[in-house]
Amino acid sequence: MKLRTRLFSVIALTAALAGCGREGELVVDQGVGITAVLDSCPAVGIPDYTGDVTLFRNAGDVSSANLDVVASITNLRHSCDDTSAKIYTNASFDVLARRLDTRGARTVTLPYYATVMRGGSAVVSKRIGSVTLNFADGQERAQASAEAGAYVDRAESSLPADIRERITRRRRAGDPDAALDPLADPEVRAAIQRSSFELLVGFQLTQDQLAYNATR
């Protein structure tokens, strides 16, 4: 499954991360006007195909005539407390939903997950929550809010001192490695990947729902 937010991929592809560095962050200037910020706080995002869910009235029929409820995660926000050995990240988001049959009041509960990933592929933890939407009689749309949080060990999300030195050391013309990009060093790249964490949130989908999102 492809992920929308991968700090390591961002660095490897020399894309810029928005915002200014805070105290304690490692700022990498790649020499072409691009600056990447390596932050101990996990990146937060929604994996592809899990930000939407579609419910059908009758199982096995995925036609538009059989639609029941559609919902999307939006307005994802996050905060990070990195003042202690355990870094805490909180993610909050809104769920917007629409139903096709507006007759009667109705309550719809949708499960969602919060997963901590390391290095873009290793699952550190996963928790399941739920968000409840309340439709009034005659109401087509409903909205609700939810949140998720996770802890990450500061020591694991920080680069080793020798790797930081390789990245930040100023090189002068004439130095043997003056023209070498430290981020091209496999050892440096591997260390960056190991120290990169993500807090990913999305709907907890069935295999059929995931396949529907991937192919629609």
TIVOZA-116352 format. One line per field, with one value per residue (C-alpha): residue number from 1; x, y, z; residue in one letter. Coordinates in steps of 0.05 Angstrom, whole numbers. Layout:
<atoms>
nr = NUM | ... $
X = X | ... $
Y = Y | ... $
Z = Z | ... $
rest = A | ... $
</atoms>
This chain:
<atoms>
nr = 1 | 2 | 3 | 4 | 5 | 6 | 7 | 8 | 9 | 10 | 11 | 12 | 13 | 14 | 15 | 16 | 17 | 18 | 19 | 20 | 21 | 22 | 23 | 24 | 25 | 26 | 27 | 28 | 29 | 30 | 31 | 32 | 33 | 34 | 35 | 36 | 37 | 38 | 39 | 40 | 41 | 42 | 43 | 44 | 45 | 46 | 47 | 48 | 49 | 50 | 51 | 52 | 53 | 54 | 55 | 56 | 57 | 58 | 59 | 60 | 61 | 62 | 63 | 64 | 65 | 66 | 67 | 68 | 69 | 70 | 71 | 72 | 73 | 74 | 75 | 76 | 77 | 78 | 79 | 80 | 81 | 82 | 83 | 84 | 85 | 86 | 87 | 88 | 89 | 90 | 91 | 92 | 93 | 94 | 95 | 96 | 97 | 98 | 99 | 100 | 101 | 102 | 103 | 104 | 105 | 106 | 107 | 108 | 109 | 110 | 111 | 112 | 113 | 114 | 115 | 116 | 117 | 118 | 119 | 120 | 121 | 122 | 123 | 124 | 125 | 126 | 127 | 128 | 129 | 130 | 131 | 132 | 133 | 134 | 135 | 136 | 137 | 138 | 139 | 140 | 141 | 142 | 143 | 144 | 145 | 146 | 147 | 148 | 149 | 150 | 151 | 152 | 153 | 154 | 155 | 156 | 157 | 158 | 159 | 160 | 161 | 162 | 163 | 164 | 165 | 166 | 167 | 168 | 169 | 170 | 171 | 172 | 173 | 174 | 175 | 176 | 177 | 178 | 179 | 180 | 181 | 182 | 183 | 184 | 185 | 186 | 187 | 188 | 189 | 190 | 191 | 192 | 193 | 194 | 195 | 196 | 197 | 198 | 199 | 200 | 201 | 202 | 203 | 204 | 205 | 206 | 207 | 208 | 209 | 210 | 211 | 212 | 213 | 214 | 215 | 216 $
X = 0 | 28 | 34 | 22 | 71 | 141 | 195 | 250 | 222 | 217 | 291 | 312 | 275 | 300 | 231 | 225 | 188 | 148 | 158 | 217 | 261 | 251 | 304 | 329 | 313 | 367 | 365 | 397 | 417 | 426 | 461 | 409 | 363 | 326 | 324 | 297 | 279 | 291 | 244 | 239 | 163 | 128 | 99 | 24 | -17 | -72 | -50 | -78 | -147 | -164 | -189 | -257 | -309 | -371 | -428 | -479 | -549 | -542 | -478 | -446 | -477 | -430 | -472 | -489 | -563 | -544 | -505 | -522 | -471 | -405 | -356 | -288 | -234 | -215 | -182 | -127 | -89 | -34 | 8 | 71 | 100 | 174 | 196 | 209 | 239 | 173 | 149 | 73 | 37 | -38 | -77 | -148 | -193 | -264 | -308 | -359 | -414 | -472 | -530 | -575 | -639 | -656 | -719 | -716 | -662 | -602 | -536 | -476 | -412 | -349 | -284 | -217 | -146 | -83 | -17 | 54 | 102 | 178 | 220 | 160 | 146 | 151 | 88 | 104 | 33 | -39 | -102 | -174 | -225 | -293 | -330 | -405 | -446 | -517 | -566 | -630 | -694 | -691 | -618 | -572 | -505 | -471 | -404 | -364 | -294 | -245 | -173 | -116 | -49 | 16 | 82 | 150 | 216 | 260 | 324 | 296 | 272 | 337 | 397 | 462 | 513 | 562 | 508 | 488 | 561 | 568 | 507 | 520 | 597 | 617 | 660 | 711 | 734 | 792 | 765 | 765 | 690 | 672 | 631 | 597 | 525 | 522 | 450 | 475 | 514 | 476 | 493 | 466 | 404 | 392 | 400 | 351 | 301 | 308 | 295 | 234 | 166 | 95 | 28 | -22 | -97 | -152 | -217 | -212 | -237 | -256 | -219 | -279 | -282 | -207 | -213 | -271 | -230 | -170 | -209 | -264 $
Y = 0 | 67 | 120 | 194 | 217 | 186 | 229 | 184 | 186 | 262 | 267 | 215 | 253 | 320 | 349 | 408 | 403 | 465 | 507 | 531 | 487 | 488 | 482 | 410 | 396 | 378 | 421 | 393 | 441 | 401 | 457 | 472 | 517 | 458 | 448 | 386 | 386 | 322 | 324 | 275 | 282 | 231 | 253 | 248 | 226 | 184 | 123 | 118 | 87 | 91 | 162 | 145 | 91 | 71 | 31 | -5 | -26 | -96 | -137 | -154 | -97 | -38 | 0 | 73 | 53 | 12 | 66 | 77 | 121 | 153 | 184 | 218 | 238 | 311 | 368 | 325 | 364 | 344 | 367 | 339 | 341 | 326 | 351 | 283 | 215 | 192 | 236 | 242 | 259 | 273 | 272 | 299 | 298 | 308 | 257 | 283 | 235 | 235 | 186 | 172 | 156 | 214 | 184 | 178 | 192 | 146 | 133 | 106 | 84 | 77 | 44 | 78 | 58 | 94 | 60 | 79 | 60 | 60 | 68 | 67 | -7 | -34 | -31 | -9 | -6 | -4 | 17 | 16 | 70 | 90 | 153 | 161 | 203 | 224 | 239 | 276 | 259 | 287 | 306 | 284 | 302 | 293 | 310 | 284 | 292 | 241 | 236 | 188 | 191 | 152 | 152 | 144 | 133 | 195 | 153 | 113 | 174 | 212 | 204 | 177 | 231 | 205 | 207 | 277 | 298 | 269 | 307 | 374 | 378 | 437 | 418 | 464 | 465 | 416 | 367 | 296 | 290 | 362 | 343 | 283 | 286 | 255 | 235 | 189 | 148 | 82 | 82 | 153 | 137 | 74 | 113 | 166 | 112 | 77 | 143 | 163 | 149 | 162 | 165 | 142 | 145 | 120 | 81 | 8 | -23 | -93 | -124 | -110 | -37 | -28 | -61 | -15 | 47 | 23 | 9 | 60 $
Z = 0 | -20 | 34 | 23 | 75 | 78 | 107 | 80 | 10 | 14 | 31 | -20 | -75 | -50 | -40 | 8 | 73 | 88 | 151 | 191 | 234 | 308 | 362 | 363 | 290 | 240 | 178 | 116 | 61 | -3 | -39 | -92 | -52 | -21 | 54 | 88 | 161 | 200 | 259 | 317 | 314 | 270 | 204 | 202 | 142 | 111 | 70 | -1 | -8 | 67 | 72 | 44 | 58 | 19 | 48 | 4 | 22 | -6 | -3 | -70 | -109 | -117 | -167 | -155 | -147 | -86 | -50 | 23 | 59 | 35 | 84 | 80 | 129 | 122 | 159 | 189 | 242 | 290 | 349 | 379 | 449 | 443 | 511 | 542 | 526 | 498 | 442 | 439 | 375 | 372 | 307 | 301 | 241 | 216 | 182 | 131 | 110 | 63 | 59 | 0 | 38 | 84 | 115 | 191 | 242 | 237 | 272 | 233 | 268 | 227 | 252 | 240 | 256 | 279 | 260 | 277 | 221 | 223 | 162 | 117 | 124 | 196 | 237 | 309 | 336 | 313 | 349 | 328 | 345 | 321 | 301 | 305 | 257 | 273 | 217 | 236 | 201 | 131 | 138 | 82 | 112 | 179 | 209 | 269 | 297 | 323 | 345 | 354 | 390 | 395 | 432 | 398 | 434 | 425 | 422 | 364 | 326 | 331 | 285 | 316 | 330 | 278 | 224 | 243 | 238 | 168 | 145 | 177 | 172 | 129 | 70 | 39 | -33 | -39 | 13 | -14 | -4 | -20 | -81 | -49 | -25 | 46 | 33 | -23 | 28 | 38 | 112 | 121 | 82 | 123 | 188 | 165 | 146 | 213 | 251 | 210 | 240 | 216 | 250 | 198 | 205 | 160 | 159 | 181 | 116 | 96 | 38 | -7 | 14 | 3 | -66 | -83 | -64 | -104 | -168 | -171 $
rest = M | K | L | R | T | R | L | F | S | V | I | A | L | T | A | A | L | A | G | C | G | R | E | G | E | L | V | V | D | Q | G | V | G | I | T | A | V | L | D | S | C | P | A | V | G | I | P | D | Y | T | G | D | V | T | L | F | R | N | A | G | D | V | S | S | A | N | L | D | V | V | A | S | I | T | N | L | R | H | S | C | D | D | T | S | A | K | I | Y | T | N | A | S | F | D | V | L | A | R | R | L | D | T | R | G | A | R | T | V | T | L | P | Y | Y | A | T | V | M | R | G | G | S | A | V | V | S | K | R | I | G | S | V | T | L | N | F | A | D | G | Q | E | R | A | Q | A | S | A | E | A | G | A | Y | V | D | R | A | E | S | S | L | P | A | D | I | R | E | R | I | T | R | R | R | R | A | G | D | P | D | A | A | L | D | P | L | A | D | P | E | V | R | A | A | I | Q | R | S | S | F | E | L | L | V | G | F | Q | L | T | Q | D | Q | L | A | Y | N | A | T | R $
</atoms>
